[in-house]
């Protein structure tokens, strides 16, 4: 099967529309999302409308759990991040809020791959160091034996990692062949708020038959997304980071 892999949409309908249109053009059997549908940006209702209308299989991210109350908005959450969540609560419909509240923390896509938001060890763990990466790979191989691919989000940075090598220089169109007997942790980057220094929307295409992952980057209307953030009275910092990809 061919899968469109998306993650960390963060209420950015301009970026999501571009990503989904390209995924459709490429031809896939299914689109799946690694969570964080909302937060940071100003189009939560439009993003959730698209997700629901396309019946895209999603798991929850930390921002989704903030919205539903599964994870409390405590002192560890930045003030402007919490303000966006509180604003978002007033924007989404009851149906959308219910959908977000019922999202699972992880899911298996048949026998093809595992979907998590943070890491296989914990839904909110950031895979940002070599030690965490090794620990996550070991946990994946121990808890999900036979699952050779795990897609995750949360860091907003594209990477394809195994115990053999780490690929983190993944420009537009990079395709990697996966060894059937190697275990991989793969992040395709963020649709709605990239953090690798490139503002283009990031997503992936996974061919489970060919065992290939392709990393995609496309430009979108950043200025429109920024204008919506500012018009909603949300954080200027959130708007600015879209153009820098940070």
C-alpha positions as CSV (number, residue, x, y, z in Angstrom):
1,X,0.0,0.0,0.0
2,X,0.9,3.6,-0.5
3,X,0.4,5.9,2.5
4,X,0.4,9.7,2.8
5,X,2.1,10.5,6.1
6,X,1.3,13.8,7.8
7,X,2.0,15.1,11.3
8,X,1.8,18.3,13.4
9,X,-0.7,20.2,11.3
10,X,-1.2,22.8,14.0
11,X,-4.3,24.5,12.6
12,X,-2.5,25.6,9.5
13,X,-5.1,25.1,6.7
14,X,-2.9,26.8,4.1
15,X,-0.1,24.2,4.6
16,X,-2.4,21.2,5.0
17,X,-4.3,22.0,1.8
18,X,-1.1,22.0,-0.2
19,X,0.2,18.8,1.4
20,X,-3.0,16.9,0.9
21,X,-3.4,18.1,-2.7
22,X,0.1,16.8,-3.5
23,X,-0.5,13.5,-1.7
24,X,-3.7,13.1,-3.8
25,X,-1.8,13.9,-7.0
26,X,0.9,11.3,-6.2
27,X,-1.8,8.6,-5.6
28,X,-2.1,6.9,-2.2
29,X,-4.4,4.4,-0.7
30,X,-4.6,6.1,2.7
31,X,-3.5,9.2,4.6
32,X,-2.6,8.9,8.3
33,X,-1.6,11.6,10.8
34,X,0.7,11.4,13.8
35,X,-1.2,14.0,15.9
36,X,-1.2,17.7,16.9
37,X,-4.1,18.7,14.6
38,X,-4.5,22.0,16.5
39,X,-2.5,24.6,18.4
40,X,-0.2,27.5,17.4
41,X,-2.2,28.6,14.3
42,X,-5.6,30.1,13.6
43,X,-7.6,27.6,11.4
44,X,-8.5,24.8,13.8
45,X,-12.0,24.4,12.5
46,X,-11.0,24.3,8.8
47,X,-8.2,21.7,9.6
48,X,-10.6,19.5,11.5
49,X,-13.3,19.8,8.8
50,X,-10.7,18.5,6.3
51,X,-9.6,15.7,8.5
52,X,-13.2,14.6,9.3
53,X,-14.4,14.9,5.7
54,X,-11.4,12.8,4.4
55,X,-11.8,10.3,7.2
56,X,-8.0,10.5,7.9
57,X,-6.8,8.2,10.6
58,X,-5.2,10.2,13.4
59,X,-3.6,9.7,16.8
60,X,-3.5,12.4,19.5
61,X,-0.7,14.9,20.0
62,X,0.0,16.8,23.1
63,X,-1.9,19.9,21.8
64,X,-4.9,17.7,21.0
65,X,-4.8,16.4,24.6
66,X,-4.6,19.9,26.0
67,X,-7.7,20.7,24.0
68,X,-9.6,17.7,25.4
69,X,-8.3,18.1,28.9
70,X,-6.6,14.7,28.9
71,X,-3.4,16.6,29.6
72,X,-3.8,19.6,31.9
73,X,-2.6,23.1,30.9
74,X,-0.2,23.5,33.8
75,X,2.8,25.7,34.5
76,X,5.0,23.7,32.2
77,X,3.0,24.9,29.1
78,X,4.2,28.3,27.7
79,X,1.7,31.1,28.2
80,X,1.2,31.9,24.5
81,X,0.7,28.2,23.8
82,X,-1.9,27.9,26.5
83,X,-3.6,31.0,25.2
84,X,-4.0,29.5,21.7
85,X,-5.5,26.3,23.2
86,X,-8.1,28.4,25.2
87,X,-8.9,30.3,22.0
88,X,-9.2,27.1,20.0
89,X,-11.7,25.7,22.5
90,X,-14.1,28.5,21.5
91,X,-13.6,27.9,17.8
92,X,-14.2,24.2,17.3
93,X,-17.6,22.6,17.0
94,X,-18.9,20.1,19.6
95,X,-18.4,17.3,17.0
96,X,-14.8,18.3,16.4
97,X,-14.0,18.6,20.1
98,X,-15.5,15.1,20.6
99,X,-13.4,13.7,17.7
100,X,-10.2,15.2,19.1
101,X,-11.0,13.9,22.6
102,X,-11.5,10.3,21.4
103,X,-8.2,10.1,19.5
104,X,-5.9,7.2,20.6
105,X,-2.4,7.9,21.9
106,X,-1.0,5.3,19.4
107,X,-2.2,2.8,16.9
108,X,-1.0,0.0,14.7
109,X,-1.7,0.4,11.0
110,X,-2.3,-3.3,10.4
111,X,1.0,-5.0,10.3
112,X,2.6,-2.2,8.3
113,X,3.8,0.3,11.0
114,X,3.2,1.8,14.4
115,X,2.0,5.4,14.8
116,X,3.1,7.4,17.9
117,X,3.3,11.2,18.6
118,X,6.3,11.5,20.9
119,X,8.1,8.2,21.0
120,X,7.3,4.5,21.4
121,X,8.1,4.9,25.1
122,X,5.9,7.9,25.9
123,X,3.4,10.0,24.0
124,X,5.1,13.3,25.0
125,X,8.8,12.3,24.8
126,X,10.9,14.3,22.4
127,X,13.4,12.3,20.4
128,X,16.1,14.9,20.3
129,X,19.3,13.2,21.5
130,X,21.2,10.1,20.5
131,X,20.5,8.5,23.9
132,X,16.8,9.0,23.6
133,X,16.9,7.7,20.0
134,X,18.7,4.5,21.0
135,X,16.4,4.0,24.0
136,X,13.3,4.5,21.8
137,X,14.6,2.0,19.2
138,X,15.3,-0.6,21.9
139,X,11.9,-0.1,23.4
140,X,10.3,-0.4,20.0
141,X,12.1,-3.7,19.3
142,X,11.2,-5.1,22.8
143,X,7.6,-4.0,23.1
144,X,6.6,-4.3,19.4
145,X,8.7,-7.2,18.1
146,X,8.2,-7.6,14.4
147,X,7.2,-4.0,13.9
148,X,10.0,-2.6,11.8
149,X,8.7,0.9,11.1
150,X,7.4,3.5,13.6
151,X,6.3,6.9,12.5
152,X,6.3,9.7,15.0
153,X,6.0,13.5,15.2
154,X,6.3,16.1,18.0
155,X,9.8,17.4,17.1
156,X,8.8,18.8,13.8
157,X,12.1,17.7,12.3
158,X,12.4,15.1,9.4
159,X,14.6,12.2,10.2
160,X,15.0,8.5,9.4
161,X,16.9,6.6,12.1
162,X,17.8,3.0,12.7
163,X,20.5,1.3,14.8
164,X,22.7,1.3,11.7
165,X,22.5,4.9,10.6
166,X,20.7,8.3,11.0
167,X,19.6,10.3,8.0
168,X,18.7,13.9,8.8
169,X,19.6,15.7,5.7
170,X,16.4,15.1,3.7
171,X,15.8,17.7,1.0
172,X,12.6,17.7,-1.1
173,X,12.1,14.4,-2.9
174,X,14.6,12.3,-1.0
175,X,13.6,8.6,-1.2
176,X,15.1,6.0,1.1
177,X,14.9,2.3,0.7
178,X,14.2,0.5,4.0
179,X,15.8,-2.8,4.9
180,X,13.0,-5.3,5.8
181,X,15.1,-6.7,8.7
182,X,16.0,-3.3,10.2
183,X,13.9,-1.3,12.7
184,X,13.3,2.4,11.9
185,X,12.0,5.5,13.6
186,X,10.8,8.0,11.0
187,X,9.6,11.6,11.4
188,X,8.4,13.2,8.1
189,X,8.4,16.7,9.7
190,X,5.6,19.1,10.4
191,X,2.9,20.1,7.9
192,X,1.9,23.3,9.8
193,X,5.0,24.5,11.7
194,X,8.4,23.1,10.5
195,X,11.3,23.6,12.8
196,X,14.3,22.5,10.7
197,X,15.1,26.0,9.3
198,X,12.9,25.5,6.2
199,X,9.4,27.0,6.1
200,X,8.0,24.7,3.5
201,X,5.3,22.3,4.6
202,X,6.7,18.8,5.2
203,X,5.1,15.4,4.7
204,X,5.9,11.9,3.5
205,X,4.9,9.1,1.2
206,X,5.4,5.5,2.4
207,X,5.2,2.6,0.0
208,X,4.9,-0.5,2.2
209,X,5.3,-2.9,-0.7
210,X,8.5,-1.3,-2.0
211,X,9.6,-0.4,1.5
212,X,10.4,3.2,0.5
213,X,9.9,6.4,2.3
214,X,9.9,9.7,0.3
215,X,10.3,13.0,2.1
216,X,8.4,15.9,0.6
217,X,8.6,19.7,1.0
218,X,6.4,22.3,-0.8
219,X,5.9,26.0,-0.4
220,X,2.6,27.3,0.7
221,X,1.0,30.7,1.5
222,X,2.9,31.5,4.7
223,X,1.7,35.1,4.7
224,X,-1.9,34.2,4.7
225,X,-1.4,31.8,7.7
226,X,0.5,34.5,9.5
227,X,-2.2,37.1,8.9
228,X,-4.8,34.8,10.3
229,X,-2.8,34.3,13.5
230,X,-2.4,38.1,14.0
231,X,-6.0,38.8,13.1
232,X,-7.2,36.3,15.7
233,X,-5.1,38.2,18.3
234,X,-2.8,35.3,18.9
235,X,0.9,35.4,19.6
236,X,3.1,37.3,17.2
237,X,5.9,34.8,18.0
238,X,3.7,32.1,16.5
239,X,3.2,34.0,13.3
240,X,6.9,35.0,12.9
241,X,8.2,31.4,13.3
242,X,6.3,30.2,10.3
243,X,8.5,32.2,7.9
244,X,11.7,31.0,9.5
245,X,10.8,27.4,9.9
246,X,11.8,27.5,13.6
